[in-house]
Amino acid sequence: MDRSTPAAAHAMTIAGSLPAFFVLLDLMTATKTKTVLVVDDSATMRRMVIASLRGLGGGISFEQAESGLSAIERLSLRPVHLVVLDLNMPDVHGLEVLRFIRSHDAFGSVPVVVLTTRDDAAGRDAALGGGATLYLTKPFSPESLSLEIGRLLESA
Amino acid sequence: VTSGPFFDQFLDEYFAECEEHMAKLRHALLGFESGARPRGGEDLREVARALHTLKGLSGMVGYIEVERVAHALEDRLRSTGGAAPRGATLDALFRGTTLLERCLVARRAGDLLPDVDAGIDDVAAGMSATPALTPQPGGAAGAGGVGGGGGAAGGGDPAGAPDATGATGVAVPAGPVVQAGEQVLEFRFTPDRQLAERGVGVDTVRVRLAAAGHVVRTTPRVLPGGGVAFHFVVVTDESFQPPDEWRADGIDWQSAGGTDRSAAALASLSSAAASAPSTNVVRIELARLDELMRLVGELVISRARLDDTLRRGSGGTVGNGAAAAWDAVAEVNGEMERQLRDLREAVMRTRLVPVGEPFERMRFAVREVAHDLNKQVETRLEGAATEIDKLVVERMHEPLLHLVRNAVSHGIEPAAERVAAGKPAAGLVTLRAAAAGERILIDVEDDGRGIDPDSVREHARAQGLIGEDASGAVSLLDLLCTSGFSTRAGADLASGRGIGMAVVRSTVHALGGELHVESEHGRGTRFRIELPLTLMIVDALLVDVAGQLMAVPQPALQEVLQIDPAGITRFENNEVLSYRGGVLPLVRLADVFGLPAGPRPAAFVLVVGSGAQSLGLLVDRLAGLREIVVRAMADPLVAVAGIAGATELSDGRVVLILDTGAFVRRARGRAAATEYQFTAEA
């Protein structure tokens, strides 16, 4: 699993040398920026999603999780304003992540955008029935993804 | 819906990731075929996920045909209802995977795309109409139900919920299956920010546990305070004892089965911990490594310049007071040389990848060709851990594929013929890699019928590639590598679509390597590829040829002789030297490059090549040993036979690097074919 993309490795270096960095990050998060957590086991896909959302401006910081488990972990550690969630992942399926989020007050009502390759009625029903805020499919266009998610973030 | 041009920026990454998924796919299919499936549906899930991701990514970059083939494979895989694919289904998966690979190769090269419609029908052919899918959204981890809510309990209920989620719908065993000599351990990992800052998270913990045993179930639980903890159920070897350091990483554990804490168990502890694979893998563009290598190269040149300055200065120009300081600088310089060597080696090592994965692709190809031709062929991989330059691996892919396909289609006989000849019915293709100093050896060997040199000559004559009277004048390898040569009237499907031996040899040569063949009629054929470990920096001997400085890479040098020019004798049209009880043909480099002979007679001979193909290169003077940075002459207009590239010396002079292999090849071309070593009765 490609946990250490160059960006992640860099972030870890900063974190290691400057524990205060995270405190600062929290302050920023609380006041200005909104955090979007992109959950997908494909590193390329995560980068595609983030690149598509760059147009939303500098007020958003992106974080990545490459598995359902690390998504849950990440959600439990610091506030997240929106989750972009893939369904088909190795350890915990996206629907299970969704169910976990929705069944625990700790995570509250964070908007979850399910973004999956599947485009069938059953998948859509399961995701929306499970509490997904929005159900989108791959392949997506950067414009439409950015539009939809920008709209959700405004009201988040 | 797609936005191709926008996502084109991810194409490099896309191909790199596809390569990983294809490797998983090939590995799993070969595993299914060999029947070596120790733990249930894990491979099946992995394959399903690889295909699903391939499909999704391909859609994003607008490679619709890749998306469609992946989708067809996914459907076919699911048609087994959770069982390992076998028989016709497995064959269809193999064919589809090959098609997928061809699509990706074509896309990458910008070539014409293969027709996928027929292939997709072929993948689906004979598939039962309704896939009997077992819904299991949680995969391996789903079994305990996430969040206390409850996915379907493990084991899968055939009449359960509709398949809402698709690709990972594969049954998993309900509880841990424990065999003799195994134990069940329950781990609990509680993440926090401090751990996250240290890079310890649920994913790394999971990898750690997976290295220790078999992770049967992972369940997240919400803690009373609002935090989260993860529970893992792991089946490990009875002797496994989690290292105490794990507790500092937020990991707790208890035994759920019997634990044996014998001395032996403790002894195996360290090795188990050491073998845990690191998750800290970074994917780096090759171009960046090249840049790093180039910078190291420049550093090497700078240090050599410093070396020169120091040497000039030591000739008495330095006053007594400065002598001590001078010595200190010289000492640091010497230290730097060693450090630079280490650095150079470390950078070089970053470019190396184990040859195992490319070999596995060859195993896949063997299987495919053997299947097409209805032959029984086994593949043996040796030295799969041998590491080789990533660039070399990529360039050698097609040539190796060609050799492997040839081995199966031309080398290995049909079973009946083999049995009649007293051989086992199944043929054997061996792929072997080994490091030999600064060289890498790759063998493609078969135990088939061997190459009949007479029949090869006959074919070559019939195709007008050699004259009627050219018997014995051309080596077997030269014949095989003649462009247009084929032993089949019409190239067959299996090997006919290959690139041809001519391209195999020219690719090997372009990489600074050599191709050899040994064949024994009735016993088999071995192609040996000799490649440099790295292409960038080598130790070289500087020589003076008629006032011109040239560099000879040291790995190519067998020996350097100082000779008495009177000892050279003329034999027919060639000059030779008596050498180790035989004769050594000589080549005057000054003549070859059209340089006027120097004032002094050539006094040194560089022995290059090996064994019977040894050759002596006559030079005027030796000018020292240097570490040189090889810059290949990429421009074909500049390319000169016998020159491999150029390098810059510490004083800024540009020196040409000799391609000794070219001289050996040329000499061999002139020599009789009988000189070439193949053991057949030529």
HADDOCK unambig.tbl for C-alpha pairs under 7 A between the chains (distance, minus, plus):
assign (segid A and resid 1 and name CA) (segid B and resid 279 and name CA) 6.78 0.50 0.50
assign (segid A and resid 2 and name CA) (segid B and resid 281 and name CA) 6.44 0.50 0.50
assign (segid A and resid 3 and name CA) (segid B and resid 279 and name CA) 6.88 0.50 0.50
assign (segid A and resid 3 and name CA) (segid B and resid 280 and name CA) 6.94 0.50 0.50
assign (segid A and resid 4 and name CA) (segid B and resid 280 and name CA) 5.80 0.50 0.50
assign (segid A and resid 4 and name CA) (segid B and resid 281 and name CA) 6.15 0.50 0.50
assign (segid A and resid 4 and name CA) (segid B and resid 282 and name CA) 5.60 0.50 0.50
assign (segid A and resid 5 and name CA) (segid B and resid 282 and name CA) 5.85 0.50 0.50
assign (segid A and resid 5 and name CA) (segid B and resid 283 and name CA) 6.89 0.50 0.50
assign (segid A and resid 6 and name CA) (segid B and resid 282 and name CA) 6.79 0.50 0.50
assign (segid A and resid 12 and name CA) (segid B and resid 197 and name CA) 6.59 0.50 0.50
assign (segid A and resid 12 and name CA) (segid B and resid 199 and name CA) 6.94 0.50 0.50
assign (segid A and resid 15 and name CA) (segid B and resid 197 and name CA) 5.63 0.50 0.50
assign (segid A and resid 16 and name CA) (segid B and resid 197 and name CA) 6.11 0.50 0.50
assign (segid A and resid 16 and name CA) (segid B and resid 198 and name CA) 6.41 0.50 0.50
assign (segid A and resid 42 and name CA) (segid B and resid 53 and name CA) 6.99 0.50 0.50
assign (segid A and resid 44 and name CA) (segid B and resid 13 and name CA) 6.27 0.50 0.50
assign (segid A and resid 44 and name CA) (segid B and resid 14 and name CA) 6.33 0.50 0.50
assign (segid A and resid 45 and name CA) (segid B and resid 57 and name CA) 6.70 0.50 0.50
assign (segid A and resid 69 and name CA) (segid B and resid 202 and name CA) 6.59 0.50 0.50
assign (segid A and resid 70 and name CA) (segid B and resid 202 and name CA) 5.79 0.50 0.50
assign (segid A and resid 70 and name CA) (segid B and resid 203 and name CA) 6.12 0.50 0.50
assign (segid A and resid 73 and name CA) (segid B and resid 191 and name CA) 6.86 0.50 0.50
assign (segid A and resid 73 and name CA) (segid B and resid 202 and name CA) 6.91 0.50 0.50
assign (segid A and resid 73 and name CA) (segid B and resid 228 and name CA) 6.84 0.50 0.50
assign (segid A and resid 76 and name CA) (segid B and resid 227 and name CA) 5.67 0.50 0.50
assign (segid A and resid 76 and name CA) (segid B and resid 228 and name CA) 6.14 0.50 0.50
assign (segid A and resid 77 and name CA) (segid B and resid 192 and name CA) 6.47 0.50 0.50
assign (segid A and resid 77 and name CA) (segid B and resid 193 and name CA) 6.35 0.50 0.50
assign (segid A and resid 88 and name CA) (segid B and resid 167 and name CA) 6.91 0.50 0.50
assign (segid A and resid 88 and name CA) (segid B and resid 168 and name CA) 6.81 0.50 0.50
assign (segid A and resid 91 and name CA) (segid B and resid 139 and name CA) 6.38 0.50 0.50
assign (segid A and resid 91 and name CA) (segid B and resid 140 and name CA) 6.36 0.50 0.50
assign (segid A and resid 91 and name CA) (segid B and resid 141 and name CA) 5.55 0.50 0.50
assign (segid A and resid 92 and name CA) (segid B and resid 138 and name CA) 5.29 0.50 0.50
assign (segid A and resid 92 and name CA) (segid B and resid 139 and name CA) 6.57 0.50 0.50
assign (segid A and resid 92 and name CA) (segid B and resid 141 and name CA) 5.60 0.50 0.50
assign (segid A and resid 92 and name CA) (segid B and resid 142 and name CA) 6.34 0.50 0.50
assign (segid A and resid 93 and name CA) (segid B and resid 137 and name CA) 5.70 0.50 0.50
assign (segid A and resid 93 and name CA) (segid B and resid 138 and name CA) 4.85 0.50 0.50
assign (segid A and resid 93 and name CA) (segid B and resid 139 and name CA) 6.74 0.50 0.50
assign (segid A and resid 96 and name CA) (segid B and resid 138 and name CA) 6.49 0.50 0.50
assign (segid A and resid 96 and name CA) (segid B and resid 146 and name CA) 6.15 0.50 0.50
assign (segid A and resid 100 and name CA) (segid B and resid 146 and name CA) 6.50 0.50 0.50
assign (segid A and resid 100 and name CA) (segid B and resid 147 and name CA) 5.04 0.50 0.50
assign (segid A and resid 106 and name CA) (segid B and resid 226 and name CA) 5.51 0.50 0.50
assign (segid A and resid 117 and name CA) (segid B and resid 56 and name CA) 5.48 0.50 0.50
assign (segid A and resid 122 and name CA) (segid B and resid 164 and name CA) 5.08 0.50 0.50
assign (segid A and resid 123 and name CA) (segid B and resid 164 and name CA) 4.76 0.50 0.50
assign (segid A and resid 123 and name CA) (segid B and resid 165 and name CA) 5.54 0.50 0.50
assign (segid A and resid 126 and name CA) (segid B and resid 164 and name CA) 6.02 0.50 0.50
assign (segid A and resid 138 and name CA) (segid B and resid 56 and name CA) 6.30 0.50 0.50
assign (segid A and resid 138 and name CA) (segid B and resid 60 and name CA) 6.87 0.50 0.50
assign (segid A and resid 139 and name CA) (segid B and resid 1 and name CA) 6.63 0.50 0.50
assign (segid A and resid 139 and name CA) (segid B and resid 2 and name CA) 5.77 0.50 0.50
assign (segid A and resid 139 and name CA) (segid B and resid 56 and name CA) 6.69 0.50 0.50
assign (segid A and resid 139 and name CA) (segid B and resid 59 and name CA) 5.28 0.50 0.50
assign (segid A and resid 139 and name CA) (segid B and resid 60 and name CA) 4.76 0.50 0.50
assign (segid A and resid 140 and name CA) (segid B and resid 1 and name CA) 5.94 0.50 0.50
assign (segid A and resid 140 and name CA) (segid B and resid 2 and name CA) 5.78 0.50 0.50
assign (segid A and resid 140 and name CA) (segid B and resid 60 and name CA) 6.91 0.50 0.50
assign (segid A and resid 141 and name CA) (segid B and resid 1 and name CA) 5.84 0.50 0.50
assign (segid A and resid 141 and name CA) (segid B and resid 2 and name CA) 5.28 0.50 0.50
assign (segid A and resid 141 and name CA) (segid B and resid 3 and name CA) 5.24 0.50 0.50
